[in-house]
Amino acid sequence: MAQQVQGVIARAKGAPVAIETITVPDPGPGEAVVKIQACGVCHTDLHYREGGINDEFPFLLGHEAAGVVESVGEGVAEVAPGDFVILNWRAVCGQCRACRRGRPQYCFDTHNARQKMTLADGTELSPALGIGAFAEKTLVAAGQCTKVDPSASPAAAGLLGCGVMAGLGAAINTGEVGRGDSVAVIGCGGVGNASVVGAVLAGAAKIIAVDIDDKKLATARSLGATHTVNSRSTDAVEAVRQLTGGFGADVVIEAVGRPETYQQAFYARDLAGTVVLVGVPTPEMRLELPLLDVFGRGGALKSSWYGDCLPSRDFPMLIDLYLQGRLDLDAFVTETIGLADVEKAFERMHHGDVLRSVVMF
């Protein structure tokens, strides 16, 4: 029987969000209903509200979440009612050309629930990233549920559903940071600081955090950065080179998503080094680089989409590290808030006051 719950809705571009009653249908084949326990407030949710993703309003926002499976539909074997899960937006198909080649982290046919959640009047909702977790309960594809150790804090665990995983994965999976490497991270918000933590986990010898905000740089240092550079007053490229013997870093992670910071990343890497773009650009942005420099410097220019993660592989492993005290996910939870505080959390995000506000249910 369909259920009515409260959720955060964005009805129009730029309009403040509101809490409204939504209808969650019973799960169909391959689907699951999840009772949400915690959901982080991510920049992507703000992009949806601002019309930066698409114009398929109204949106049910929220996607960086953890909760407990309440019910499952026909044919679901990977999770069962009562399982504690992290929600992900890359439910792999197992059949596309990437999956068949043994690279499911690049799945080209990820899927979501087939049924639609609706407003009370029957208007169909577009759930953010196919999840829609700023709600007491949500309907997802069962493959979007990754079972993890229930001992983990929901507020911390849910962050692996998007931003923290994106940053960790940019360092570990995409950048393939190795023991003894030098790493520079440009942009030290939630994703950038997660990249710092990923570089620590990978055994990097030197981790250089670059930002224009001293508060964010202080946070980066507390999470394991060995050096910090305020690029408002210092040339970031020259500073990184000076800190790496004049050569540049082995891996530079760009966590801003702007042409000017990408250029900094490109020239701050060592010859044959790697640049990883994990910051999300806007559609109108353009990049201009001398092609000879691209050729002459060698190495690799990569984009990291969701940290190139495979949720079934990465989420349980990272939760184990968290429970062992080797991965401080709690450090990313700046504040816990209620469902009615999401709009205020967007405002705080604009000011750079938080790594993550987390809605608790």
C-alpha positions as CSV (number, residue, x, y, z in Angstrom):
1,M,0.0,0.0,0.0
2,A,1.4,3.4,-1.0
3,Q,2.6,5.7,1.9
4,Q,2.4,9.4,2.3
5,V,5.5,11.0,3.9
6,Q,7.1,14.5,4.1
7,G,9.8,15.5,1.7
8,V,11.7,18.6,0.5
9,I,10.5,19.8,-2.9
10,A,11.9,22.3,-5.4
11,R,9.0,23.5,-7.6
12,A,10.7,26.2,-9.7
13,K,14.1,27.5,-10.7
14,G,15.6,29.5,-7.8
15,A,12.5,29.3,-5.7
16,P,13.0,28.4,-2.0
17,V,12.3,24.8,-1.2
18,A,9.4,23.6,0.8
19,I,8.3,20.6,2.8
20,E,5.4,18.9,1.1
21,T,3.5,15.6,1.3
22,I,4.7,13.0,-1.2
23,T,3.3,9.6,-2.1
24,V,5.8,6.7,-2.1
25,P,4.4,3.6,-3.9
26,D,5.0,0.0,-2.8
27,P,8.2,-1.3,-4.4
28,G,7.8,-3.1,-7.8
29,P,10.1,-5.7,-9.3
30,G,13.7,-4.7,-8.7
31,E,12.8,-1.8,-6.3
32,A,13.1,-1.0,-2.6
33,V,11.6,1.4,-0.2
34,V,14.1,2.8,2.2
35,K,13.4,4.6,5.5
36,I,15.9,7.5,5.5
37,Q,18.0,8.1,8.7
38,A,20.4,10.8,7.4
39,C,21.0,12.8,4.3
40,G,23.8,15.3,3.5
41,V,23.1,18.6,1.9
42,C,25.2,18.5,-1.2
43,H,25.9,21.2,-3.8
44,T,24.3,19.0,-6.4
45,D,20.9,19.5,-4.6
46,L,21.4,23.2,-4.9
47,H,22.3,22.8,-8.6
48,Y,18.9,21.0,-9.1
49,R,17.1,23.8,-7.3
50,E,18.8,26.4,-9.5
51,G,17.9,24.6,-12.7
52,G,21.6,23.7,-13.3
53,I,21.0,20.0,-13.9
54,N,17.8,20.1,-16.0
55,D,14.3,21.7,-15.9
56,E,12.3,18.6,-14.9
57,F,10.6,20.3,-12.0
58,P,9.3,19.6,-9.4
59,F,12.3,17.9,-7.8
60,L,12.4,15.7,-4.7
61,L,15.8,16.8,-3.5
62,G,18.4,14.8,-1.5
63,H,20.7,12.0,-2.5
64,E,23.6,11.6,-0.1
65,A,21.9,9.3,2.3
66,A,21.9,6.2,4.6
67,G,18.9,4.4,6.0
68,V,17.2,1.0,6.5
69,V,15.4,-1.0,3.9
70,E,11.7,-1.2,4.7
71,S,10.4,-3.4,1.9
72,V,11.6,-4.8,-1.4
73,G,9.9,-5.8,-4.7
74,E,9.8,-9.1,-6.6
75,G,13.2,-10.5,-7.7
76,V,15.3,-8.5,-5.2
77,A,18.1,-10.6,-3.7
78,E,20.9,-8.2,-2.9
79,V,19.2,-6.5,0.1
80,A,16.4,-7.4,2.5
81,P,14.1,-5.5,4.9
82,G,16.1,-4.4,7.9
83,D,19.4,-4.0,6.1
84,F,21.3,-0.8,6.8
85,V,22.3,0.7,3.5
86,I,24.0,3.6,1.8
87,L,22.2,4.9,-1.2
88,N,24.1,5.3,-4.5
89,W,23.3,6.8,-7.8
90,R,25.3,4.3,-9.9
91,A,23.2,1.0,-9.8
92,V,25.2,-0.9,-12.4
93,C,23.4,-2.9,-15.1
94,G,25.8,-5.8,-15.5
95,Q,25.1,-6.0,-19.2
96,C,26.6,-2.9,-20.9
97,R,29.9,-2.9,-22.7
98,A,31.7,-1.5,-19.7
99,C,30.3,-4.1,-17.3
100,R,31.0,-6.9,-19.8
101,R,34.6,-5.8,-20.0
102,G,34.9,-6.1,-16.2
103,R,34.7,-2.3,-15.6
104,P,31.4,-1.9,-13.8
105,Q,32.5,1.3,-12.2
106,Y,32.1,2.9,-15.6
107,C,28.7,1.3,-16.2
108,F,27.0,3.2,-19.1
109,D,23.4,2.1,-18.3
110,T,22.9,2.7,-14.6
111,H,19.3,2.6,-13.6
112,N,16.7,3.9,-11.1
113,A,13.3,2.9,-9.8
114,R,10.8,2.6,-12.7
115,Q,7.8,3.9,-10.7
116,K,7.4,7.5,-9.9
117,M,6.9,9.1,-6.5
118,T,4.3,11.9,-6.7
119,L,2.9,14.9,-4.9
120,A,-0.4,14.4,-3.2
121,D,-2.2,15.7,-6.3
122,G,-0.6,13.1,-8.5
123,T,2.1,15.3,-10.0
124,E,5.2,13.1,-10.8
125,L,8.4,14.0,-9.0
126,S,12.0,13.9,-10.4
127,P,14.1,12.5,-7.6
128,A,17.6,14.1,-7.4
129,L,20.1,11.6,-9.0
130,G,17.3,9.1,-9.0
131,I,17.2,9.0,-5.2
132,G,15.2,11.8,-3.6
133,A,16.3,11.3,0.0
134,F,15.2,14.6,1.7
135,A,12.2,12.6,2.7
136,E,11.2,10.2,5.5
137,K,11.1,7.4,3.0
138,T,12.1,7.0,-0.7
139,L,11.7,4.5,-3.6
140,V,14.9,3.4,-5.4
141,A,16.2,0.6,-7.5
142,A,17.4,-2.1,-5.3
143,G,20.9,-1.8,-6.9
144,Q,21.1,1.7,-5.5
145,C,21.2,0.2,-2.0
146,T,24.6,-0.9,-0.7
147,K,24.5,-2.9,2.5
148,V,27.2,-1.9,5.1
149,D,27.9,-2.5,8.8
150,P,25.0,-1.1,10.8
151,S,27.4,0.0,13.6
152,A,28.3,3.0,11.5
153,S,26.8,6.4,12.2
154,P,24.1,7.1,9.6
155,A,25.2,10.8,9.4
156,A,28.8,9.8,8.6
157,A,27.9,6.8,6.4
158,G,25.5,8.7,4.2
159,L,28.3,11.0,3.1
160,L,29.9,8.2,1.1
161,G,26.8,8.3,-1.1
162,C,28.2,11.3,-3.0
163,G,30.7,14.1,-2.0
164,V,33.1,12.3,0.3
165,M,33.2,9.3,-2.1
166,A,33.9,11.6,-5.0
167,G,36.9,13.1,-3.2
168,L,38.3,9.9,-1.8
169,G,37.8,8.2,-5.2
170,A,39.5,11.0,-7.1
171,A,42.7,10.3,-5.1
172,I,42.5,6.5,-4.7
173,N,40.7,5.3,-7.8
174,T,41.1,7.9,-10.5
175,G,44.4,9.5,-9.5
176,E,45.9,6.2,-8.4
177,V,47.9,8.0,-5.7
178,G,50.7,5.7,-4.5
179,R,53.0,5.4,-1.5
180,G,55.5,8.2,-1.5
181,D,53.7,10.4,-4.1
182,S,53.3,14.1,-3.9
183,V,49.7,15.3,-4.3
184,A,48.2,18.8,-4.6
185,V,44.5,19.4,-4.1
186,I,43.1,22.7,-5.5
187,G,39.8,23.6,-3.7
188,C,39.3,22.5,-0.1
189,G,35.6,22.2,0.3
190,G,34.0,18.9,1.2
191,V,35.1,17.1,-2.0
192,G,38.6,18.6,-1.9
193,N,39.2,17.8,1.7
194,A,38.0,14.2,1.0
195,S,40.7,14.1,-1.6
196,V,43.2,15.1,1.0
197,V,42.0,12.2,3.2
198,G,42.1,9.8,0.2
199,A,45.8,10.8,-0.4
200,V,46.6,10.1,3.2
201,L,45.0,6.7,3.0
202,A,46.9,6.0,-0.2
203,G,50.2,6.8,1.5
204,A,51.2,10.0,-0.2
205,A,54.3,11.6,1.3
206,K,53.5,15.2,0.6
207,I,49.9,16.6,0.4
208,I,49.6,20.3,-0.6
209,A,46.2,21.9,0.0
210,V,45.4,25.0,-2.1
211,D,42.5,27.4,-1.5
212,I,41.7,31.0,-1.0
213,D,40.1,30.5,2.4
214,D,42.3,30.1,5.5
215,K,39.6,28.3,7.4
216,K,39.3,25.6,4.7
217,L,43.1,25.3,4.6
218,A,43.1,24.8,8.4
219,T,40.6,22.0,8.0
220,A,42.7,20.4,5.3
221,R,45.7,20.5,7.5
222,S,43.7,18.9,10.3
223,L,42.7,16.1,7.9
224,G,46.3,15.3,6.9
225,A,47.6,18.0,4.5
226,T,51.3,18.5,5.0
227,H,51.4,21.9,3.4
228,T,48.9,24.7,2.6
229,V,48.9,27.5,0.1
230,N,46.5,30.4,0.1
231,S,46.3,31.2,-3.7
232,R,44.6,34.5,-3.0
233,S,48.0,35.9,-2.0
234,T,50.4,33.3,-3.5
235,D,50.9,31.9,-7.0
236,A,49.6,28.4,-6.6
237,V,51.7,26.9,-9.4
238,E,54.9,28.3,-8.2
239,A,54.2,27.4,-4.6
240,V,53.4,23.7,-5.5
241,R,56.6,23.6,-7.6
242,Q,58.7,25.0,-4.8
243,L,57.3,22.4,-2.4
244,T,58.2,19.6,-4.8
245,G,61.8,20.3,-5.6
246,G,60.8,22.6,-8.6
247,F,59.1,19.7,-10.5
248,G,55.4,19.8,-9.6
249,A,53.2,17.3,-7.9
250,D,52.8,13.7,-9.1
251,V,49.0,14.0,-8.9
252,V,47.0,17.3,-8.9
253,I,43.3,17.1,-8.0
254,E,41.2,20.0,-9.2
255,A,38.1,20.1,-6.9
256,V,36.7,23.5,-8.0
257,G,35.6,23.0,-11.6
258,R,36.7,26.3,-13.1
259,P,39.0,26.9,-16.2
260,E,41.5,29.0,-14.2
261,T,41.9,26.5,-11.4
262,Y,42.2,23.7,-14.0
263,Q,45.0,25.6,-15.7
264,Q,46.7,25.9,-12.3
265,A,46.4,22.1,-11.9
266,F,47.7,21.5,-15.3
267,Y,50.9,23.5,-14.8
268,A,51.3,22.5,-11.1
269,R,51.9,18.8,-12.0
270,D,55.2,17.1,-12.7
271,L,56.1,16.0,-16.2
272,A,54.2,12.8,-16.9
273,G,52.1,13.6,-13.8
274,T,48.3,13.2,-13.5
275,V,45.6,15.9,-13.3
276,V,42.2,14.8,-12.0
277,L,39.2,17.0,-12.5
278,V,36.6,16.2,-9.9
279,G,35.1,19.7,-9.5
280,V,32.0,20.1,-11.7
281,P,32.1,22.8,-14.4
282,T,29.0,24.6,-15.7
283,P,27.9,24.2,-19.3
284,E,29.2,27.5,-20.6
285,M,32.8,27.1,-19.3
286,R,35.6,26.7,-21.9
287,L,39.2,25.8,-21.4
288,E,42.1,27.0,-23.6
289,L,45.5,25.3,-23.3
290,P,48.4,25.3,-25.8
291,L,48.2,21.9,-27.5
292,L,52.0,21.7,-27.5
293,D,52.0,21.9,-23.7
294,V,49.4,19.1,-23.5
295,F,51.6,17.0,-25.8
296,G,55.0,18.0,-24.3
297,R,54.1,17.4,-20.7
298,G,52.8,13.9,-21.2
299,G,51.1,12.2,-18.3
300,A,47.3,11.9,-18.0
301,L,44.4,14.3,-17.8
302,K,41.5,12.5,-16.2
303,S,37.9,13.3,-15.1
304,S,36.6,11.6,-12.0
305,W,32.9,10.9,-12.0
306,Y,31.7,9.8,-8.6
307,G,35.3,9.0,-7.7
308,D,35.2,6.1,-10.2
309,C,33.7,4.1,-7.4
310,L,32.0,0.8,-7.4
311,P,29.7,1.1,-4.5
312,S,29.5,-2.7,-3.8
313,R,33.3,-2.7,-3.5
314,D,34.1,0.7,-2.0
315,F,31.3,1.5,0.5
316,P,31.8,-1.6,2.8
317,M,35.6,-1.2,2.7
318,L,35.5,2.5,3.6
319,I,32.9,1.9,6.4
320,D,35.3,-0.8,7.8
321,L,38.1,1.8,7.8
322,Y,35.8,4.2,9.5
323,L,34.9,1.7,12.2
324,Q,38.5,0.9,12.7
325,G,39.3,4.6,13.3
326,R,41.4,4.9,10.2
327,L,38.9,7.1,8.2
328,D,37.4,10.1,10.1
329,L,34.1,10.5,8.3
330,D,32.7,12.3,11.4
331,A,35.0,15.2,10.7
332,F,33.0,16.0,7.6
333,V,29.7,16.4,9.5
334,T,29.7,20.1,10.4
335,E,26.2,20.2,11.8
336,T,23.0,18.0,12.0
337,I,19.7,19.7,11.1
338,G,16.1,19.0,10.6
339,L,14.2,18.7,7.3
340,A,12.9,22.2,7.6
341,D,16.4,23.6,7.7
342,V,17.5,22.6,4.2
343,E,17.0,26.1,2.7
344,K,19.2,27.6,5.5
345,A,21.8,25.0,4.8
346,F,21.9,26.1,1.2
347,E,22.6,29.6,2.4
348,R,25.4,28.4,4.7
349,M,26.9,26.5,1.8
350,H,27.1,29.7,-0.3
351,H,29.2,31.3,2.5
352,G,31.6,28.3,2.8
353,D,30.8,27.8,6.5
354,V,30.3,24.0,6.4
355,L,31.8,20.8,5.0
356,R,28.4,19.1,5.3
357,S,25.1,19.9,6.9
358,V,23.3,16.6,7.5
359,V,19.5,16.2,7.8
360,M,18.6,13.7,10.5
361,F,15.3,11.9,10.7
